[in-house]
């Protein structure tokens, strides 16, 4: 399933990069929407010269869906204008009245929005519009609204620089058969099936296939155990993790044992037995070290830090998070390192070590600035504002409050687009 996920993401990335076809139709079910949105978020982070605008609202009535899209876009423009006022920059023009008027036809409103946003975004940047409703109760209305984006009469100038990702319902497709019947050019079609049922069937098949290499079968069993855990089938998950531990212990595979022990800790955590979970994680840690699997070490340290914090042992929690931060740094896992530093600060503050907590957060803030980790940056600055305000250090609190107010509102902020790609 990971291969299929990667293949679909690569196909969308290739679509964004190519210059000839403005529209991609994705045949998918409701269950596929979230994975595809995750792909789009990942591409947004990876592709510097593209702005991603995602509209995953349910489309039970096309007029309501169009209104939700326009309201989302208007909010993003308003947020940016507030920041421009603070910076003393010229404001962006608002969406034209036609675009915000619910009495206008949905297709006309989308066309106005597409044309308007082109004036806001840097020349040369690609604007990726993802009209991927989480549900398609009004599939007929949605398909009719989208027809304007299919270059039915050939590629038009206003489409230049835009890419349109549009959902069709896999169970009852309307757009794909129509486009194929008309032999419409400049449209690409991609079928998406990332359903958990399909993935599980594939994994179970591999795990039970005696013709498969044993290592591949055990890898599949590990993934099935994780699926059982995610769906609350705790006895089944526990049984698989115990079987995996026995298998890897017999073969002297330290990494396999560590993963199985960690899984047993996760099961105990889901059962509400936090102390038992901590004991499993503690058993996993030295085994992961024996196997020299630093990623398994990091995961065990983070889990132990969380358990200790929840069990009222903040000093131990801080120690585990500090170790996790160091190990994550060796693996160049920047986000994990920063998250560990933030959590270490929380634990230290619970130990009444405010100065040490502040140091962790200030160091973490520096890493956020260095590597562009905006979400974590915002969270850490919020903590610094609160820490200094509660300590009565008003000047320091104001410094971080001003920094907090300088965070840019971003076009596409609902979906993670990069602010640096918009027109100043």
C-alpha positions as CSV (number, residue, x, y, z in Angstrom):
1,X,0.0,0.0,0.0
2,X,2.9,2.3,0.7
3,X,4.1,1.8,-2.9
4,X,0.6,2.7,-4.2
5,X,0.5,5.8,-2.0
6,X,4.0,6.9,-3.3
7,X,2.9,6.2,-6.9
8,X,-0.2,8.4,-6.6
9,X,1.7,11.2,-4.9
10,X,4.4,11.1,-7.6
11,X,1.6,11.2,-10.3
12,X,0.1,14.3,-8.7
13,X,3.6,15.9,-8.4
14,X,4.2,15.2,-12.1
15,X,0.8,16.7,-13.0
16,X,1.7,19.9,-11.1
17,X,5.1,20.1,-12.8
18,X,3.9,19.5,-16.4
19,X,2.8,22.6,-18.5
20,X,0.3,21.1,-21.0
21,X,-2.7,19.8,-19.1
22,X,-4.4,22.1,-16.5
23,X,-6.8,19.5,-15.1
24,X,-6.5,16.2,-13.2
25,X,-9.6,14.2,-12.3
26,X,-9.2,11.9,-9.4
27,X,-11.6,9.0,-9.1
28,X,-11.9,8.2,-5.4
29,X,-14.1,7.3,-2.5
30,X,-14.8,9.3,0.6
31,X,-12.2,7.2,2.5
32,X,-9.5,8.3,0.0
33,X,-9.9,12.0,0.6
34,X,-7.8,12.3,3.7
35,X,-4.8,10.4,2.3
36,X,-4.9,12.5,-0.9
37,X,-5.0,15.7,1.2
38,X,-2.0,14.4,3.1
39,X,-0.2,14.0,-0.2
40,X,-1.1,17.5,-1.2
41,X,0.2,18.8,2.1
42,X,3.5,17.0,1.6
43,X,3.8,18.3,-1.9
44,X,3.1,21.9,-0.7
45,X,6.0,21.5,1.7
46,X,8.3,20.1,-1.0
47,X,7.5,22.2,-4.1
48,X,8.7,25.8,-3.5
49,X,7.2,27.4,-6.6
50,X,3.6,26.2,-6.1
51,X,0.7,27.5,-4.0
52,X,-1.8,24.8,-2.9
53,X,-5.4,25.8,-2.2
54,X,-7.5,22.9,-0.9
55,X,-11.3,22.8,-0.5
56,X,-12.3,19.5,1.2
57,X,-15.7,20.7,2.4
58,X,-18.7,18.3,1.9
59,X,-20.7,18.9,-1.2
60,X,-24.2,18.0,-0.2
61,X,-25.5,21.0,-2.2
62,X,-23.3,22.6,-4.8
63,X,-24.3,26.2,-3.9
64,X,-23.3,25.6,-0.2
65,X,-20.1,24.0,-1.3
66,X,-19.2,27.0,-3.5
67,X,-20.1,29.4,-0.7
68,X,-17.8,27.5,1.7
69,X,-14.9,27.7,-0.8
70,X,-15.4,31.4,-1.3
71,X,-15.6,32.1,2.4
72,X,-12.4,30.1,3.0
73,X,-10.6,32.1,0.3
74,X,-12.0,35.4,1.6
75,X,-10.8,34.5,5.2
76,X,-7.3,33.8,3.9
77,X,-7.2,37.2,2.1
78,X,-8.5,38.9,5.2
79,X,-5.9,37.2,7.4
80,X,-3.1,38.3,5.0
81,X,-4.4,41.9,5.0
82,X,-4.3,42.1,8.8
83,X,-0.6,41.2,8.6
84,X,0.0,43.6,5.8
85,X,-1.5,46.4,7.9
86,X,0.9,45.5,10.7
87,X,3.8,45.5,8.3
88,X,2.7,48.7,6.7
89,X,2.3,47.1,3.3
90,X,-0.4,47.6,0.6
91,X,-3.5,45.5,1.2
92,X,-4.6,42.8,-1.2
93,X,-7.8,43.5,-3.1
94,X,-10.7,41.5,-1.8
95,X,-12.6,39.0,-3.9
96,X,-14.8,40.7,-6.4
97,X,-18.5,41.0,-5.4
98,X,-19.4,38.5,-8.1
99,X,-17.3,35.9,-6.4
100,X,-18.9,36.4,-3.0
101,X,-22.5,36.7,-4.2
102,X,-24.3,33.5,-3.5
103,X,-26.9,34.3,-6.1
104,X,-24.4,33.9,-8.8
105,X,-23.9,30.5,-10.5
106,X,-21.3,28.4,-8.7
107,X,-19.2,27.9,-11.9
108,X,-19.0,31.7,-12.5
109,X,-17.9,32.3,-8.9
110,X,-15.1,29.7,-9.2
111,X,-13.9,31.3,-12.4
112,X,-13.8,34.7,-10.8
113,X,-11.8,33.3,-7.8
114,X,-9.3,31.6,-10.1
115,X,-8.7,34.8,-12.1
116,X,-8.5,37.0,-8.9
117,X,-6.0,34.8,-7.1
118,X,-3.7,34.9,-10.1
119,X,-3.2,38.7,-9.4
120,X,-2.1,38.0,-5.8
121,X,0.5,35.3,-6.5
122,X,4.1,35.8,-7.7
123,X,4.6,35.5,-11.4
124,X,5.9,32.1,-12.3
125,X,4.3,30.3,-9.3
126,X,1.9,27.5,-10.1
127,X,-1.5,27.7,-8.3
128,X,-2.9,24.3,-7.5
129,X,-6.6,24.3,-6.8
130,X,-7.8,21.1,-5.1
131,X,-11.6,20.8,-5.3
132,X,-11.8,17.5,-3.4
133,X,-15.1,17.4,-1.4
134,X,-15.1,15.0,1.6
135,X,-18.4,13.8,0.4
136,X,-20.4,14.1,-2.9
137,X,-24.0,14.2,-2.0
138,X,-24.7,16.5,-4.9
139,X,-22.4,14.8,-7.4
140,X,-24.5,16.1,-10.4
141,X,-24.3,19.7,-9.3
142,X,-20.6,19.4,-8.5
143,X,-19.7,17.9,-11.9
144,X,-21.6,20.6,-13.7
145,X,-19.8,23.3,-11.7
146,X,-16.5,21.8,-12.6
147,X,-17.0,21.5,-16.4
148,X,-15.7,25.1,-16.9
149,X,-12.3,23.9,-15.8
150,X,-11.8,21.2,-18.4
151,X,-10.7,23.1,-21.5
152,X,-13.7,21.7,-23.4
153,X,-13.0,24.1,-26.2
154,X,-9.2,23.9,-26.0
155,X,-6.6,25.5,-23.6
156,X,-7.6,29.0,-22.7
157,X,-5.3,31.9,-21.6
158,X,-6.9,32.3,-18.1
159,X,-5.9,28.7,-17.3
160,X,-2.2,29.5,-17.6
161,X,-0.3,28.9,-14.3
162,X,-3.2,27.0,-12.7
163,X,-3.6,23.3,-12.0
164,X,-7.0,21.9,-11.1
165,X,-7.3,18.7,-9.1
166,X,-11.0,17.6,-9.2
167,X,-12.7,14.7,-7.5
168,X,-15.0,12.3,-9.1
169,X,-16.9,9.6,-7.2
170,X,-15.4,6.2,-7.7
171,X,-18.7,4.5,-6.9
172,X,-20.8,6.6,-9.3
173,X,-18.4,8.5,-11.6
174,X,-19.9,11.3,-13.7
175,X,-17.0,13.4,-14.9
176,X,-14.6,10.6,-16.0
177,X,-17.1,8.8,-18.3
178,X,-18.3,12.2,-19.8
179,X,-14.7,13.3,-20.5
180,X,-13.8,10.0,-22.0
181,X,-16.9,10.0,-24.1
182,X,-16.1,13.5,-25.5
183,X,-12.4,12.7,-25.9
184,X,-11.6,15.9,-24.1
185,X,-7.9,16.9,-24.4
186,X,-5.7,18.6,-21.7
187,X,-7.3,16.4,-19.0
188,X,-5.5,13.7,-17.0
189,X,-7.4,11.0,-15.1
190,X,-6.1,9.1,-12.1
191,X,-7.8,6.3,-10.2
192,X,-7.2,6.3,-6.4
193,X,-7.9,3.3,-4.2
194,X,-6.2,3.7,-0.8
195,X,-9.0,2.0,1.2
196,X,-7.9,0.4,4.4
197,X,-9.9,-2.7,3.5
198,X,-7.8,-3.2,0.4
199,X,-4.5,-2.6,2.3
200,X,-5.5,-5.1,5.0
201,X,-6.5,-7.7,2.5
202,X,-3.1,-7.3,0.8
203,X,-1.2,-7.5,4.1
204,X,-3.1,-10.5,5.4
205,X,-2.5,-12.2,2.1
206,X,1.2,-11.7,2.4
207,X,1.4,-12.7,6.0
208,X,-0.5,-16.0,5.3
209,X,1.4,-16.8,2.0
210,X,3.9,-19.6,2.7
211,X,5.4,-18.9,-0.6
212,X,6.6,-15.4,0.5
213,X,10.0,-14.9,2.2
214,X,9.6,-15.2,6.0
215,X,11.0,-11.6,6.5
216,X,8.3,-10.2,4.2
217,X,5.6,-12.2,6.0
218,X,6.7,-10.9,9.4
219,X,6.8,-7.4,8.1
220,X,3.2,-7.7,6.9
221,X,2.2,-9.2,10.2
222,X,3.7,-6.2,12.0
223,X,1.6,-3.9,9.8
224,X,-1.6,-5.9,10.4
225,X,-0.9,-5.7,14.2
226,X,-0.7,-1.9,13.8
227,X,-4.0,-1.8,11.9
228,X,-5.6,-4.0,14.7
229,X,-4.3,-1.5,17.2
230,X,-5.6,1.5,15.3
231,X,-9.1,0.0,15.1
232,X,-9.2,-1.0,18.8
233,X,-8.8,-4.7,18.2
234,X,-6.5,-4.9,21.2
235,X,-6.5,-8.6,21.9
236,X,-5.7,-9.4,18.3
237,X,-3.0,-6.8,18.2
238,X,-1.5,-8.1,21.4
239,X,-1.4,-11.6,20.1
240,X,0.4,-10.6,16.9
241,X,3.0,-8.5,18.8
242,X,3.7,-11.5,21.1
243,X,4.1,-13.8,18.1
244,X,6.4,-11.3,16.5
245,X,8.5,-11.0,19.7
246,X,8.8,-14.8,19.9
247,X,9.8,-15.0,16.2
248,X,12.5,-12.3,16.4
249,X,13.8,-13.6,19.8
250,X,14.3,-17.1,18.3
251,X,16.4,-15.5,15.5
252,X,18.3,-13.0,17.7
253,X,16.8,-10.0,15.8
254,X,17.1,-7.2,18.3
255,X,15.3,-4.6,16.2
256,X,12.3,-6.9,15.6
257,X,12.1,-7.6,19.3
258,X,12.2,-3.9,20.1
259,X,9.4,-3.1,17.6
260,X,7.3,-5.9,19.1
261,X,7.9,-4.7,22.7
262,X,7.0,-1.2,21.7
263,X,3.8,-2.5,20.1
264,X,2.9,-4.3,23.3
265,X,3.4,-1.0,25.1
266,X,1.1,0.7,22.7
267,X,-1.6,-1.9,23.3
268,X,-1.3,-1.4,27.1
269,X,-1.5,2.3,26.6
270,X,-4.8,1.9,24.7
271,X,-6.1,-0.4,27.4
272,X,-5.5,2.4,29.9
273,X,-2.7,0.6,31.7
274,X,-0.1,3.4,31.5
275,X,2.2,1.9,34.1
276,X,2.3,-1.4,32.2
277,X,2.9,0.5,28.9
278,X,5.9,2.3,30.5
279,X,7.3,-1.1,31.5
280,X,7.0,-2.4,28.0
281,X,8.7,0.8,26.6
282,X,11.5,0.4,29.2
283,X,12.1,-3.2,28.0
284,X,12.1,-2.0,24.4
285,X,14.7,0.7,25.0
286,X,17.8,-1.5,25.7
287,X,16.8,-4.0,23.1
288,X,16.7,-1.2,20.5
289,X,20.1,0.0,21.7
290,X,21.5,-3.5,21.3
291,X,20.2,-3.6,17.8
292,X,21.7,-0.1,17.1
293,X,18.4,1.0,15.7
294,X,18.4,4.7,16.7
295,X,14.9,5.4,15.3
296,X,13.5,2.7,17.6
297,X,15.5,4.3,20.5
298,X,14.0,7.7,19.7
299,X,10.4,6.3,19.6
300,X,10.9,4.5,23.0
301,X,12.4,7.6,24.6
302,X,9.5,9.8,23.4
303,X,6.9,7.2,24.6
304,X,8.6,7.0,28.0
305,X,8.7,10.7,28.3
306,X,5.0,10.9,27.6
307,X,4.2,8.1,30.1
308,X,6.3,9.7,32.9
309,X,4.6,13.1,32.4
310,X,1.2,11.5,32.5
311,X,2.1,9.5,35.7
312,X,3.3,12.6,37.5
313,X,7.0,12.0,37.1
314,X,8.1,15.2,35.4
315,X,11.8,14.9,36.3
316,X,12.0,11.5,34.6
317,X,10.0,12.8,31.7
318,X,12.4,15.7,31.2
319,X,15.3,13.3,31.2
320,X,13.8,11.0,28.6
321,X,12.8,13.9,26.4
322,X,16.4,15.4,26.6
323,X,17.8,12.0,25.5
324,X,15.2,11.8,22.7
325,X,16.2,15.2,21.5
326,X,19.8,14.3,21.4
327,X,19.1,11.0,19.5
328,X,16.7,12.7,17.1
329,X,19.4,15.2,16.3
330,X,21.8,12.5,15.4
331,X,19.2,11.2,12.9
332,X,18.6,14.7,11.6
333,X,14.9,14.3,12.6
334,X,14.4,18.1,13.1
335,X,10.7,18.1,13.9
336,X,11.1,15.2,16.4
337,X,14.1,17.0,18.1
338,X,12.1,20.2,18.4
339,X,9.0,18.4,19.7
340,X,11.2,16.6,22.3
341,X,12.7,20.0,23.4
342,X,9.2,21.5,23.7
343,X,8.0,18.6,25.9
344,X,11.2,18.6,28.0
345,X,10.4,22.3,28.7
346,X,6.9,21.4,29.8
347,X,8.3,18.7,32.2
348,X,10.9,21.1,33.6
349,X,8.3,23.7,34.2
350,X,6.3,21.1,36.2
351,X,9.5,20.6,38.3
352,X,9.5,24.4,39.0
353,X,12.6,24.8,36.8
354,X,11.3,27.8,34.8
355,X,14.7,29.0,33.7
356,X,15.7,25.6,32.3
357,X,12.3,25.3,30.6
358,X,12.8,28.7,29.0
359,X,16.3,27.6,27.8
360,X,14.9,24.5,26.1
361,X,12.2,26.6,24.4
362,X,14.5,29.3,23.3
363,X,16.9,26.8,21.8
364,X,14.0,25.0,20.1
365,X,12.7,28.3,18.8
366,X,16.1,28.9,17.2
367,X,15.9,25.5,15.4
368,X,12.4,26.4,14.2
369,X,13.7,29.6,12.7
370,X,16.6,27.8,11.1
371,X,14.6,25.0,9.5
372,X,11.3,26.8,8.9
373,X,9.1,24.7,11.3
374,X,6.3,27.2,11.6
375,X,3.7,25.2,13.5
376,X,6.1,24.2,16.2
377,X,7.5,27.8,16.2
378,X,4.1,29.2,16.9
379,X,3.5,26.7,19.8
380,X,6.9,27.4,21.4
381,X,6.5,31.2,21.2
382,X,3.0,30.8,22.8
383,X,4.7,28.9,25.7
384,X,7.4,31.6,26.1
385,X,4.7,34.3,26.2
386,X,2.8,32.5,28.9
387,X,6.0,31.6,30.9
388,X,7.3,35.2,31.1
389,X,3.8,36.7,31.7
390,X,3.2,34.3,34.6
391,X,6.6,35.1,36.0
392,X,5.7,38.8,36.0
393,X,8.4,39.6,33.4
394,X,6.3,41.9,31.3
395,X,9.0,43.2,29.0
396,X,10.1,39.7,28.0
397,X,6.6,38.6,27.5
398,X,5.9,41.6,25.2
399,X,9.0,40.7,23.1
400,X,7.6,37.3,22.4
401,X,4.1,38.6,22.0
402,X,5.4,40.9,19.2
403,X,7.1,37.9,17.6
404,X,3.9,36.0,17.8
405,X,2.1,38.8,16.0
406,X,4.6,38.8,13.2
407,X,3.8,35.3,12.2
408,X,2.4,35.6,8.6
409,X,-1.1,34.7,7.7
410,X,-0.7,32.7,4.6
411,X,-2.8,32.2,1.5
412,X,-3.7,28.6,1.7
413,X,-3.1,28.6,5.5
414,X,-6.0,26.2,6.0
415,X,-4.0,23.7,4.1
416,X,-0.4,24.7,4.7
417,X,0.7,26.8,1.7
418,X,3.9,28.8,2.0
419,X,3.6,32.5,2.6
420,X,6.8,33.2,0.7
421,X,5.1,32.3,-2.6
422,X,2.6,35.2,-2.5
423,X,3.0,38.6,-4.1
424,X,4.4,41.3,-1.8
